[in-house]
């Protein structure tokens, strides 16, 4: 069985969260489900549900953290792709056994470092229900 299921999250780094949320709402008929701020990771975000998943818009709040560095180096664009994973803990164990750099702060989510996946920041997660 494949470790990666459906794409359930697409995270996009933006310069202006309010402007980006308004644009995605206007262009695609999406609505903001929730907004949050992460001091730990240095961003504020907006979650816009799509069909089976969501788009997460990220605006850096700390230029020294990963999202801020991404914006400075690459500009606006796709930052992360989140895949549904039925067994996150099992996937983390397998990947780590294979020498892959994985961060897993909770049992239901993990991040595979982009150096391991040709530049793609991969998230393993459970599907959210809206």
C-alpha positions in Angstrom: 0.0 0.0 0.0 1.3 3.5 -0.9 2.3 5.7 1.9 0.9 8.8 0.2 -2.8 9.3 -0.4 -4.7 12.2 -1.8 -3.3 15.7 -1.8 -5.2 17.4 1.1 -3.2 20.5 1.6 -1.4 23.0 -0.6 0.5 25.7 1.3 1.3 28.9 -0.6 3.6 31.6 0.8 2.3 35.1 0.1 3.5 38.7 0.9 0.0 39.9 2.1 -2.3 37.4 3.6 -5.4 39.6 3.5 -4.9 40.4 -0.2 -4.2 36.8 -1.1 -7.3 35.5 0.9 -9.5 38.1 -0.9 -8.1 37.1 -4.3 -8.6 33.4 -3.8 -12.1 34.1 -2.5 -13.0 36.3 -5.4 -11.3 34.2 -8.2 -12.3 30.7 -7.0 -15.3 31.2 -4.8 -13.5 29.8 -1.7 -14.1 31.1 1.8 -11.7 31.4 4.8 -12.5 28.6 7.3 -10.1 29.9 9.9 -7.0 32.1 10.5 -4.2 31.6 12.9 -0.8 32.7 13.9 2.2 30.5 14.7 4.9 32.2 16.7 6.9 28.9 16.7 7.1 28.8 12.9 6.9 32.5 12.3 3.8 33.0 10.1 0.1 33.8 10.1 -2.2 31.8 7.9 -5.6 31.4 6.4 -7.2 28.0 5.6 -9.5 27.9 2.6 -11.3 24.5 2.1 -11.5 23.1 -1.4 -12.9 19.7 -2.2 -11.2 17.0 -0.2 -8.6 19.3 1.4 -7.6 23.0 1.6 -5.3 25.7 0.5 -3.3 27.3 3.3 -2.0 30.8 2.6 1.1 31.7 4.7 2.4 35.2 5.4 5.8 35.3 7.2 5.9 37.2 10.5 9.5 36.4 11.2 12.0 36.7 8.3 14.5 34.5 10.1 12.2 31.4 10.2 11.6 29.0 7.3 8.5 30.7 5.7 10.3 34.1 5.8 13.5 32.7 4.3 11.4 31.0 1.6 9.8 34.3 0.6 13.1 36.1 0.6 14.8 33.5 -1.5 12.0 32.3 -3.8 9.2 34.9 -3.7 5.6 33.9 -3.5 4.6 30.4 -4.4 4.0 26.8 -3.4 5.7 26.0 -0.1 4.4 22.6 0.9 2.2 19.8 -0.4 0.3 17.8 2.2 -0.7 14.2 1.5 -3.2 12.1 3.4 -1.5 9.3 5.2 -3.4 6.6 7.0 -0.5 5.7 9.3 1.6 8.7 10.0 3.6 7.1 12.9 4.3 4.0 10.8 5.4 6.2 7.8 7.7 8.2 10.1 9.3 5.1 11.5 9.8 3.6 8.0 11.3 6.9 6.6 13.6 7.4 9.5 14.8 3.8 9.2 15.7 4.6 5.6 17.7 7.6 6.8 15.2 10.3 5.8 15.0 13.5 7.8 11.5 13.7 9.2 10.1 16.0 11.8 6.9 14.7 13.6 5.8 16.9 16.5 2.5 15.0 16.9 1.3 11.5 16.0 -1.0 12.8 13.2 1.4 15.0 11.3 5.0 14.8 9.9 7.2 16.8 7.6 9.7 15.4 5.3 12.6 17.9 4.7 12.8 19.2 1.1 16.4 18.1 0.8 15.1 14.5 0.9 12.5 15.0 -1.8 14.2 17.0 -4.6 13.0 20.3 -3.1 9.4 19.4 -2.4 8.4 20.0 1.3 6.1 17.0 2.0 3.6 16.8 4.8 2.0 13.6 5.9 -1.3 14.1 7.7 -4.8 13.0 8.4 -7.5 14.5 6.3 -9.4 17.4 8.0 -13.2 17.5 7.9 -14.9 20.9 7.3 
